Every structure is written in C-alpha cells, then in structure tokens.
C-alpha cells in the first residue's frame, strides 16, 4: 500500500474490499481466502509470495536437537503460532497439518506451539 501511497480506504476501493477487511488483513486479525488473495495479487500485479511478504529470509526454530529450517516461510510459522493460540477449536485441524508437514518432528513442533 505504501508504495502506491494508498491509505486503507483507497486500497479497499481499488481492490473491491471493505476498509475493515484491509485493516484485518494488515493487522493479522484475519486472512483472506486464497481466491481473494489471488484476486488482490492479480490487481496489484504481484505474486502471492510478494503479496504475503515472503522473501528469502531464513527462519530457524531450534528445539532440543530439532532444527526447523523454514525458508522463506517464517511468516507462515509465526502466523501458525498466532492461530494456534487464538483458535483452540481449530487445533485438531492445525495439528493434522503439522503432522503432515513435519512428520518426523510433529510432537516437538506442537510442544513448541504450546509454549507461552
């Protein structure tokens, strides 16, 4: 938004969203559906990686012998931790995803997510 010199109201108008949606997406309070993110990326002429802010930064989580190299998905890991904390009813689905993504270290990852 800043590169286009848009405020939230202007972004909402240009992207066909509400100002409330823009605010929620930027604050991390909610996330757009994939179809909405694709539509926004197309309108802005950027990739989904660029839209989500995923760069080439390297994020490593160390947990008693386990090392999670999450390149370039550090924002995804942080988002997962926020969602894990906020949405207790969805933890079953999140745990399933973790077990699929980290089959060898799922228990350690879940323990890491449960830390304060």
Beta strands, then each sheet from edge to edge (+ up, - down):
strand 1: 58-63
strand 2: 66-71
sheet 1: 1+ 2-
end
